[in-house]
Amino acid sequence: MSRAICEPTVAKRTATVFIISAPSGSGKSTLVALLMSADPRLRFSISYTTRKPRGTEKNGEGYVFIGREEFIARRDNGEFLEWAEVFGNFYGTHREVLDQAAAEGKDLLLDIDVQGARKLKESIPEAVTIFILPPSRDILEQRLRSRSEDSEEVIRRRLREAETEIRNYQQYDYVLVNSQLDESAAILAGIVKAERVRRQRMEEKIRPILESFESQAG
């Protein structure tokens, strides 16, 4: 697995950026879907990927599915904030998503892996990072098998990858153990609301200070 980062060239961000990571099978997609359906002030960042759609996935909903050559061309053209190669497939976050969220007056929600979260946190320090954990390895394996989407080899590989990812939980601002879906969904929504309140209070304190300097300019 490799990870690369392209520095964003966003002059001013007004949207709060929420980054969610989790091992495959932790229930992240379900929690994100519940959060998005309940919060109209969030815009979901749809990643580009070269992998094939799974199950009922449709292009442009969870992912934008493109060919490997097109992805590489877009990557080399500097279109991605960050990109990764995972299990032989490329994934990337298009740099336009930040501007689009700000233009819509919404906050941005990204679903990316540990390495991508680390890189985006470096370039967007104010981003809020949330890591979702399964209750145990056995439950994670059970969830992976119940999806009936992956071969035995892929399941074993995902479990090994999960062990590596989980060791990075301390890098995140919040850690959520997804034991009960309803409870976890409520906690996730609470984190988003609390961060909005905190950010608003900060802006209210900072704005008069900035204005005092601007009034003396020139």
N, C-alpha and C positions, 0 to 999 in steps of 0.2 A: 504494500500500500504506500502511495506517495501523496504528498500534499503540497500545493504551491499557493502563493498568495499574490494578488495584484493590489496595490494600494488604491483605495477609492479616491476619486477626485470630487468629493461632494463639498461644496463651499459652506453650506449651512444645513444642519439637520434639525428639524423640529419634531420628528417622530421619535418616540421611544422604541428602541430595538430590543425585541425579546428573542433569545436564542435557546432553543430546546434541543437537547441531545439525549439519546438513550440507546442501549443495545437493541438490536432487532428482536422483536417479540415481547418488548416490555409494555406494550399497550400505548405507546406514544401516539401513534396515528389516531387511535380512538379518542384519546384525551384532547389532542389538537382539534379534531373535528368538532367535539363538544364545545370547546372553548370558542372556536370560530363561529359556530351557530348561535352562541349566546352573546357574543360581543361584536356588534357591528362596527366598532371603532378599530378593529384589527384588520390588517391586510396580510394575507398569507403569501410568503415569498415562494413561488413555484420554481423548483430547481430544474435545471436541464440535465438530462442523463442519456447515456448511450445504451442502457440496459433495456430489455424488452418489457412491455407492460405485463403485469401479473393480474390474474383473475379478471375482475371487471374494471380495472384501471383504464381511464380514458385520457387521451392526449390533451394537455392543457389544464387538467384538473389537479391531480397530485403532482405530476411532473410534465415537462415538455420533453417528449421522446425524439431524439435526433440521432443521425448516424455518427459513427466515430470520426469520419473525415470532417464533417461539418463542425463537430464539437472542437476538434483540434484547430480548425480554421478560426472559430470564434475565440478560442483560448489565446491563440497567437495574435489575434487582433486586439487583445486586451479587454474583451467584453465581460469577463467574469471578475467579481470581487474576490472569489476564492474558487478553487477547483480541487478535485481529488480523484484518484483512481482507486476504486475499492472492488476487490474480487474481479478484477479485469474490466470493470466498467467505469466510465468517467461520470462524475457528478459536478455541477457547478452552480454558483449563485450569480445571476446577472446583475451588473452594477446599476441598472436602471431602477431596480426595485425600491431603493432608498428615496430617489426623487419622486417616484410614483406615489409612494405612501405619504410623503410630505405634501405633495400637491393635493391629495385627497383629504388631508387633515386627519390621517389615520396613523396608528402605530403599526410597526412591522413585526411579523412573527416569522422566524426562520427555523426550519427543521434540518439541522446539519449535524455531522459527526463531531467527535471530540477534537480532532485536529483542526477542522474548519472553525469550530467555536473558539478555539484558542487564538487562531490567527485573526479572526474578526474582532475578538475582544482586544487584541493588541492595537488594531487600527481604529476601533470604535470603543474606547474604554468605558463609556457610559452605558454600553449595552448590558442588558440584564440576562444572565445565563442561568438556565434551569436544567438540572440533570434528573432524569426519571430512572428509578431502579426497579427491577423486579423483586418480589419478596424473597426469592431464593433461586439457585441455579436449577433445581428440579422443576420449579414452576415455569421458569423461562423455557426450559427444554420442552415442557408439556405444551406451552403456547406455540412454540415453533412447529411442533409436530401437528398440532390441531389445525394449523393453516393449510396443511396438505399442499404446499406450494413448492417445497424444496426437496432435493434429494438428500439421502443420508449424509453424503459427503459435505453438502452445503450446510446442513444443520450442525454438524460437528465443527465446521469452520466458523460458523456464526457464534457458537458457544465459546470457542477459543478467543474470538475477537471480543466477545462480551467481557470476558475475564480481564482483558487488557484495558478496555474502555472504562470499566468500573473502577479501576485503580486510579483514575483521574478525577474522581468525584469532588475532591477538595478544591479543584480549580474553579468550581461553579459557585455562583452566589446562593443558589438554593438547590436542595436535594429533596426529591419527592419519591417516596416508596409507594409504588402503585399496587396496593393490596386490594382495596375496595374501590371500584370504579367511581361511584358517586362521590365518595369522600375525596378521592384524588382530584376529580374534576373541580370540586368546590375549592380545594386548596390552590389549584392552579389558577383559577379565576381570581381568588383572593390575592395571590402574588401580583397579578397584573393590576388589580385595582390599587393595591398598596403602593406599588411603584409609581403609578400615575399621580397619586396624592403627594408622594415624596418629591417627585419631579416638579410638580406645580408649586409646592412650597418653596423649593429652591429657586425657581424662576422668579417668583414674586419678590424674593429677597435680593436676587442678583440684578434684576432689571433696573431698579432705582440707582444702584451703584453705577451701572454702565451709563445710564442717562446723565448722571452727574459729571462723568468724564466727557461724554459727547457734547454737553452744553458748554464746556470750556475749550473745546477743540477749535483751532484756528485763532 
